[in-house]
Amino acid sequence: MSQGEATGLGAPAETPARAEPAAETAHLRPFALLGSELGTLFRRRRTIAMLVALAAVPVLIAIVVRITHAGSGGRGPAFLGSITDNGLFVGFTALVVCIPLFLPLTLGVVAGDTIAGEAGLGTLRYLLVAPAGRIRLLVVKYAGVVAFSLAATVVIVLAGIGIGALLFPIGPVTLLSGDTVDAGGFFVRTALMAGYVTISLLGLGAIGLFISTLTTVPVGAMAATVVLAGVSQILDQLPQLDWLHPWLFTHYWLGFGDLLRDPIVWDSYGQNAVLQLGYIVVFGCLAYGRFATKDILS
């Protein structure tokens, strides 16, 4: 008989010491998985290239307006004249340009790659063995989509503000309602616009996540997600489908212009948030229903 057994301090004394780190590891595992997902996502050359391309949009707009004086003297859209008067409008203009095409395109690439990309690489099975759990993996993958949506919007806004300050005067801003606010007040409204656009993309992200569970070919999931964004915008322009418009996830995408009024009109913000939440719930449940019953072979 060993000394530990004789004193009764052998195995029982070691069990709590081993259980405590295990419990701590189990508690931290979701955050470790999320950190790994975000690190992998934002280290990819594809992700960096897409963010750089989005940042180039406001830079290109500002340079073109600076060279051609678009918006002045009746040349070009009227809101381009606002850029000439105040460089802070570059970020707003870039969001208007990016949200119909460039943001859905880049988000479709990220969302379509969430599950299908892992399956195509043969790493999905190992993620589930980790153990990650299917629900946890879906939540972490969608969190990556949300993080990219926020990062893409912030990159556009910051690039717009930076190039606008470099090429045009900065000062009090005349809002769409005709009222004037100082630069600080406009920065607050710009932050609200960035939040609005990020929220607007969450429904599309949920749709892309669901489509990604249906295939092992990430390119197919990416293309389907982007095409659905285009189809929804086309349907939103058909007056014969007025009854359908409030249910389309793209219907309120350009409603952030209401944030440039005094007082701010919050109707679009609330309606857009509720609509996107509905898409998240519906397509999140569909993604889980598909993924939970799917045979993972790769």
C-alpha positions as CSV (number, residue, x, y, z in Angstrom):
1,M,0.0,0.0,0.0
2,S,1.4,3.4,-1.0
3,Q,1.7,6.3,1.4
4,G,-1.0,8.2,-0.4
5,E,-3.4,5.3,-0.1
6,A,-2.5,4.8,3.5
7,T,-3.3,8.3,4.5
8,G,-6.4,8.5,2.3
9,L,-5.1,11.4,0.3
10,G,-4.3,9.6,-3.0
11,A,-6.8,9.8,-5.8
12,P,-9.4,12.0,-4.1
13,A,-6.8,14.7,-3.6
14,E,-5.9,14.8,-7.3
15,T,-9.5,14.7,-8.8
16,P,-10.5,18.3,-7.9
17,A,-7.2,19.6,-9.2
18,R,-7.8,18.0,-12.6
19,A,-11.5,18.8,-12.8
20,E,-11.0,22.5,-12.3
21,P,-8.8,23.2,-15.3
22,A,-11.0,21.0,-17.4
23,A,-14.0,23.0,-16.4
24,E,-12.2,26.2,-17.1
25,T,-11.1,24.9,-20.6
26,A,-14.7,24.0,-21.4
27,H,-15.9,27.4,-20.4
28,L,-13.3,29.2,-22.5
29,R,-13.6,26.9,-25.6
30,P,-16.3,28.9,-27.3
31,F,-14.2,32.1,-27.1
32,A,-11.1,30.2,-28.3
33,L,-13.1,28.9,-31.3
34,L,-14.4,32.4,-32.1
35,G,-11.0,33.9,-31.8
36,S,-9.6,31.2,-34.1
37,E,-12.4,31.9,-36.6
38,L,-11.9,35.6,-36.6
39,G,-8.1,35.3,-36.8
40,T,-8.4,32.9,-39.8
41,L,-11.0,35.1,-41.5
42,F,-9.1,38.4,-41.3
43,R,-5.7,36.8,-42.1
44,R,-6.9,35.5,-45.4
45,R,-5.5,37.3,-48.5
46,R,-9.0,37.2,-50.0
47,T,-10.5,39.0,-47.0
48,I,-7.7,41.6,-47.0
49,A,-8.1,42.1,-50.8
50,M,-11.9,42.6,-50.5
51,L,-11.4,45.2,-47.7
52,V,-8.8,47.0,-49.7
53,A,-11.1,47.1,-52.7
54,L,-14.0,48.5,-50.6
55,A,-11.7,51.2,-49.2
56,A,-10.7,52.1,-52.8
57,V,-14.3,53.0,-53.7
58,P,-14.5,56.2,-51.6
59,V,-11.0,57.1,-52.7
60,L,-12.0,56.7,-56.4
61,I,-15.2,58.7,-55.9
62,A,-13.3,61.6,-54.2
63,I,-10.6,61.7,-56.8
64,V,-13.1,61.7,-59.7
65,V,-15.2,64.5,-58.1
66,R,-12.0,66.5,-57.4
67,I,-10.8,66.2,-61.0
68,T,-14.1,66.6,-62.9
69,H,-15.9,68.9,-60.4
70,A,-18.9,66.5,-60.7
71,G,-22.1,67.8,-59.0
72,S,-21.2,71.4,-59.6
73,G,-22.9,73.4,-62.3
74,G,-25.6,70.7,-62.8
75,R,-23.0,68.1,-63.8
76,G,-23.7,64.7,-62.4
77,P,-25.9,63.7,-59.4
78,A,-26.8,66.6,-57.1
79,F,-25.4,64.9,-54.0
80,L,-21.9,64.9,-55.5
81,G,-22.0,68.6,-55.1
82,S,-22.2,68.1,-51.3
83,I,-18.7,66.4,-51.5
84,T,-17.2,69.5,-53.1
85,D,-18.7,71.6,-50.3
86,N,-17.7,69.3,-47.5
87,G,-15.4,66.2,-47.6
88,L,-17.3,64.5,-44.8
89,F,-19.9,63.6,-47.4
90,V,-17.5,61.2,-49.2
91,G,-18.2,58.4,-46.7
92,F,-22.0,58.8,-47.1
93,T,-21.7,58.8,-50.8
94,A,-19.5,55.7,-50.8
95,L,-22.1,53.8,-48.7
96,V,-24.8,54.7,-51.2
97,V,-22.6,53.3,-54.0
98,C,-21.4,50.2,-52.2
99,I,-24.5,48.8,-50.6
100,P,-26.4,47.7,-53.7
101,L,-23.5,45.7,-55.2
102,F,-20.1,45.8,-53.6
103,L,-21.1,45.0,-50.0
104,P,-23.4,42.2,-51.0
105,L,-20.7,40.8,-53.3
106,T,-18.1,40.7,-50.6
107,L,-20.4,39.5,-47.9
108,G,-21.7,36.7,-50.2
109,V,-18.2,35.5,-50.5
110,V,-17.7,35.3,-46.8
111,A,-21.1,33.9,-45.9
112,G,-21.1,31.3,-48.7
113,D,-17.7,30.0,-47.6
114,T,-18.7,29.5,-43.9
115,I,-19.6,25.8,-43.9
116,A,-19.2,24.9,-47.6
117,G,-15.6,26.1,-47.5
118,E,-14.7,23.8,-44.5
119,A,-16.4,20.9,-46.2
120,G,-14.6,21.5,-49.4
121,L,-11.2,21.6,-47.6
122,G,-12.1,18.5,-45.7
123,T,-11.8,20.2,-42.3
124,L,-15.4,20.3,-41.3
125,R,-15.4,16.9,-39.7
126,Y,-12.3,17.7,-37.6
127,L,-14.0,20.9,-36.4
128,L,-16.9,18.9,-35.1
129,V,-14.7,16.3,-33.5
130,A,-12.7,19.1,-31.6
131,P,-15.4,19.1,-30.0
132,A,-17.1,22.2,-31.2
133,G,-20.7,21.1,-31.5
134,R,-22.9,21.9,-34.5
135,I,-24.9,24.7,-32.9
136,R,-21.7,26.3,-31.6
137,L,-20.0,26.0,-34.9
138,L,-22.9,27.7,-36.7
139,V,-23.0,30.5,-34.2
140,V,-19.2,31.1,-34.5
141,K,-19.4,31.0,-38.3
142,Y,-22.2,33.5,-38.3
143,A,-20.3,35.7,-35.8
144,G,-17.5,35.8,-38.4
145,V,-20.0,37.0,-41.0
146,V,-21.2,39.8,-38.6
147,A,-17.6,40.8,-37.9
148,F,-16.8,41.1,-41.6
149,S,-20.0,43.1,-42.2
150,L,-19.0,45.6,-39.5
151,A,-15.4,45.7,-40.7
152,A,-16.3,46.3,-44.3
153,T,-18.7,49.2,-43.4
154,V,-16.2,50.8,-41.1
155,V,-13.4,50.6,-43.7
156,I,-15.6,52.4,-46.3
157,V,-16.6,55.1,-43.9
158,L,-13.1,55.7,-42.5
159,A,-11.5,55.7,-46.0
160,G,-14.2,58.2,-47.1
161,I,-13.6,60.5,-44.2
162,G,-9.8,60.3,-44.7
163,I,-9.8,61.0,-48.4
164,G,-12.5,63.6,-48.0
165,A,-10.5,65.5,-45.4
166,L,-7.5,65.3,-47.7
167,L,-9.1,66.6,-50.9
168,F,-12.0,68.8,-49.7
169,P,-12.7,71.4,-47.0
170,I,-14.1,70.1,-43.7
171,G,-16.6,72.1,-41.6
172,P,-20.2,72.3,-40.5
173,V,-22.4,70.0,-42.6
174,T,-25.7,70.9,-44.2
175,L,-28.0,67.9,-43.8
176,L,-30.5,66.6,-46.3
177,S,-33.2,68.4,-44.3
178,G,-31.4,71.7,-44.8
179,D,-30.3,72.1,-41.2
180,T,-26.6,72.4,-40.2
181,V,-24.6,70.4,-37.7
182,D,-21.0,70.7,-36.7
183,A,-18.4,68.1,-37.7
184,G,-18.7,66.3,-34.4
185,G,-22.5,65.9,-34.8
186,F,-21.9,64.5,-38.3
187,F,-19.4,62.0,-37.0
188,V,-22.1,60.7,-34.6
189,R,-24.5,60.4,-37.5
190,T,-21.9,58.7,-39.6
191,A,-21.4,56.1,-36.9
192,L,-25.1,55.5,-36.8
193,M,-25.1,55.1,-40.6
194,A,-22.3,52.5,-40.3
195,G,-24.4,50.6,-37.7
196,Y,-27.5,50.8,-40.0
197,V,-25.6,49.4,-43.0
198,T,-24.1,46.6,-40.9
199,I,-27.6,45.6,-39.6
200,S,-28.9,45.7,-43.2
201,L,-26.4,43.0,-44.2
202,L,-27.2,40.6,-41.4
203,G,-30.2,39.0,-43.1
204,L,-28.2,38.3,-46.2
205,G,-25.5,36.8,-44.0
206,A,-28.0,34.4,-42.5
207,I,-29.2,33.4,-46.0
208,G,-25.6,32.8,-47.1
209,L,-25.0,30.7,-44.0
210,F,-28.0,28.5,-44.8
211,I,-27.0,28.1,-48.4
212,S,-23.5,27.2,-47.3
213,T,-24.9,24.2,-45.4
214,L,-26.6,22.8,-48.6
215,T,-23.4,22.2,-50.6
216,T,-19.7,21.4,-50.3
217,V,-18.9,23.7,-53.2
218,P,-18.2,27.2,-51.7
219,V,-18.2,29.0,-55.1
220,G,-21.8,27.8,-55.6
221,A,-22.9,29.1,-52.2
222,M,-21.2,32.4,-52.8
223,A,-22.8,32.9,-56.2
224,A,-26.3,31.9,-55.0
225,T,-26.1,34.4,-52.1
226,V,-25.0,37.3,-54.3
227,V,-27.7,36.4,-56.9
228,L,-30.4,36.4,-54.3
229,A,-29.3,39.9,-53.2
230,G,-29.6,41.1,-56.8
231,V,-33.0,39.4,-57.3
232,S,-34.4,41.0,-54.1
233,Q,-33.3,44.4,-55.2
234,I,-34.9,43.9,-58.6
235,L,-38.2,42.8,-57.1
236,D,-38.1,45.8,-54.8
237,Q,-38.2,48.0,-57.9
238,L,-41.4,46.5,-59.4
239,P,-44.5,48.5,-58.4
240,Q,-46.7,45.5,-59.1
241,L,-45.1,43.8,-56.1
242,D,-45.8,46.6,-53.6
243,W,-47.3,44.1,-51.1
244,L,-44.0,42.1,-51.2
245,H,-41.6,45.0,-50.8
246,P,-41.7,45.3,-46.9
247,W,-40.7,41.6,-46.6
248,L,-37.7,41.8,-48.9
249,F,-34.4,41.9,-46.9
250,T,-33.1,44.6,-49.2
251,H,-36.1,46.9,-48.9
252,Y,-34.6,49.3,-46.2
253,W,-31.0,49.1,-47.4
254,L,-30.9,52.8,-48.4
255,G,-33.0,54.1,-45.5
256,F,-29.9,55.4,-43.7
257,G,-30.4,58.7,-45.4
258,D,-33.0,59.4,-42.8
259,L,-30.1,59.8,-40.3
260,L,-29.1,62.9,-42.2
261,R,-32.2,64.8,-41.2
262,D,-32.9,67.0,-38.2
263,P,-34.6,65.6,-36.2
264,I,-33.4,62.1,-37.1
265,V,-36.2,59.9,-38.4
266,W,-35.8,56.5,-36.7
267,D,-38.6,54.6,-38.5
268,S,-36.4,53.0,-41.1
269,Y,-33.8,52.1,-38.5
270,G,-36.3,50.2,-36.4
271,Q,-38.2,48.5,-39.3
272,N,-34.9,47.4,-40.8
273,A,-33.6,45.9,-37.6
274,V,-36.9,44.0,-37.0
275,L,-36.8,42.7,-40.6
276,Q,-33.2,41.6,-40.5
277,L,-33.9,39.9,-37.1
278,G,-36.7,37.9,-38.7
279,Y,-34.4,36.7,-41.5
280,I,-31.7,35.8,-39.0
281,V,-34.2,33.7,-37.0
282,V,-35.8,32.0,-40.0
283,F,-32.6,31.2,-41.9
284,G,-30.7,30.5,-38.8
285,C,-33.2,27.8,-37.9
286,L,-33.2,26.4,-41.4
287,A,-29.4,26.3,-41.3
288,Y,-29.4,24.4,-38.0
289,G,-32.1,22.0,-39.3
290,R,-30.1,21.2,-42.3
291,F,-26.7,21.1,-40.5
292,A,-27.9,19.1,-37.6
293,T,-29.2,16.2,-39.8
294,K,-26.4,16.4,-42.4
295,D,-23.9,13.5,-42.7
296,I,-20.4,15.1,-42.4
297,L,-18.2,13.1,-44.7
298,S,-15.4,15.6,-45.1
